[in-house]
Amino acid sequence: MREAWLPLAVLLALGAAPLLGFGGSYETTLMARVMILAMAAVSLSFLVGGAGLVSLGHAASVGVGAYAVAILDAHNVTEAARVLPAAIGAAALFSMVTGAVAIRTSGVHFIMITLAFGQMAFFTASSLAAYGGDDGYTLYSRTEVWGSRLLGNRLTFHYVCLGALALTWALCAMLLASRFGRVLRAARENAQRVEAVGLAPYPFRLVAYVIAGAIGGAAGFLLANATEFVSPAGISWQRSGELLFMVILGGVGRLWGAILGAVAFVLLETWLADHVAHWKMVFGPLLVLAVLFLKGGLSGLVVRRHG
Amino acid sequence: MTTQLLLVQALNGLQLGILLFLVAAGLTLVFGVMDFINLAHGVQYMLGAYLGASLAAATGSFWLGLLLALPAALLAGLVLEVLVFRHLYDRDHLAQVLATFGVILFLNEGVKLVWGAAPLQVAVPPLLEGGVQIMPGLQYPLYRVAVLGAGLATAGLLWWLVERTRAGMLVRAGATNAPMVSALGVDIGRLFTLVFAFGAMLAGFAGVLAGPIFSVEPGMGDTVLILAFVVIVIGGIGSIRGAFIAALLVGLIDTLGKSLMPDLMRLFLDASAARQAGAALASMLVYVAMAAILAFRPAGLFPVRAD
């Protein structure tokens, strides 16, 4: 963990930013987006790097969490004590059902079947006409905490997101270091040997998949509150691809890499979108170059420089 | 639902299936022979459609446009292979997914830059205007019949190439065990390039054919790509026969589902709810079919690899 000074510095910087004059609406909105996507990316990194499960449908669990907020909002339920467990529970349930099928496959088939489940979630969301359908749904208000509009405060929301991100990182790191995580990593390297030792990888992988999904649901809860808007576009397979790219950009195998990846991704995307008309023509090749030449990701660069 | 309508929808489904097959054939070969996930295969279909549309407009003839678009699509495939994909063959699937995702972003945006964001209209060639009578009192567009015929002819040609020629034998051998083919003295790199360029041309061909039926617009490749992936995963990766059967299956399920589902739902729900639920279910149907097939046959219907 000695190499983890950089992500700690990033978290500290995010914590200090509002106090250093970056507390405006634009900056906090951008930082909230960074932190929430980082949270989803860390949970995906836990799956990809830890369990070796490359999911191309992780945005779906984020979307399930976000839609839980929207649907409850439409029925006048805005109390966090009810909305947050619903968002996390719905995402965990979604992951459990889809994971139970998906984890039976491996490799390319796993990538494709998670993509398929993601598409199912996407089309389901598009068809929810009562909750906006294709156009998405605008929340009446942010979720309330014990009846008070705590999350409506820009600063409070900022620190809630920061806390959630730190908690996610700590939880995933702890899980990976535990006996449970050791079995996961061993099964990633060689499932046959794990079986020979007398452990079936399937339940371990499924639990990991559900945990990642639950964290995704929590990220979805925050995302819905950050933008006060939920739409099927957030569940599209492109979004899943972006999350996967954050993990790769940060470096697979190091959880905190995903935080760096998310920060770099969102900042680059925002900057390019503001300054270049056809920014995706720049962003696409950058993606290709990053994959070709940045093999250990950003975190690999950091570690090598200090290794 | 009358028999006539059902027949028309079945024909539409077969014709969608044929187009999907043309895209999926290249994808499954590239996937099977090189173990390479090419998400950018869909944009090659889009590129084919754009090239066909603009070349047809420039020359004033659909046929000249088609004739010129094919080598142009082949060339585009070659350029992409040499510039990007060649460097990814020995990388893991994750890297391939992301780098080709970058290519998608670039080309989708590039197409917008060159041809604009508005959809292009392609006229049906005069020779194929009008309809044919398939039942008393039932006309079916001649162009769609021609697409069906062209697709079937191409499928036949492909079958002959893969099953009856020396190059095809090498491709099949490569799909089963690439290192062994290489050890027997075949220049596997050249074979890869050949297969790749040929697959790109097939996708481009499908794009040109699709021009007068669907609108030619940026992002049109993405939907087709996902469906083509569903096709090759259902069919078994690397199997042309599997891709053919799965493509027709997916085409029929998708088209018939979209026309039958709302009526079917009306048995249980009121009219407007049935329309929504039906549309959502219909879009999901192919993914449900894929998940079901993978749950029982994790390697698809016609697995090629022995392992």
Interface residues (C-beta under 8 A of the other chain):
Chain A: V48 V54 L56 V101 R104 T105 S106 G107 V108 H109 I111 M112 I113 L115 A116 F117 Q119 M120 F123 T124 S126 S127 A129 G133 W237 Q238 G241 L244 F245 I248 V252 H278 W279 K280 M281 F283 G284 P285 L286 L287 V288 V291 L292
Chain B: F31 I37 L39 V84 H87 L88 R91 H93 L94 A95 V97 L98 A99 F101 G102 V103 I104 L105 F106 L107 N108 E109 G110 K112 L113 D222 I226 F229 V230 V233 I237 Q276 A277 A279 A280 S283 M284 Y287 V288 M290 A291 L294 A295 P298 A299 G300
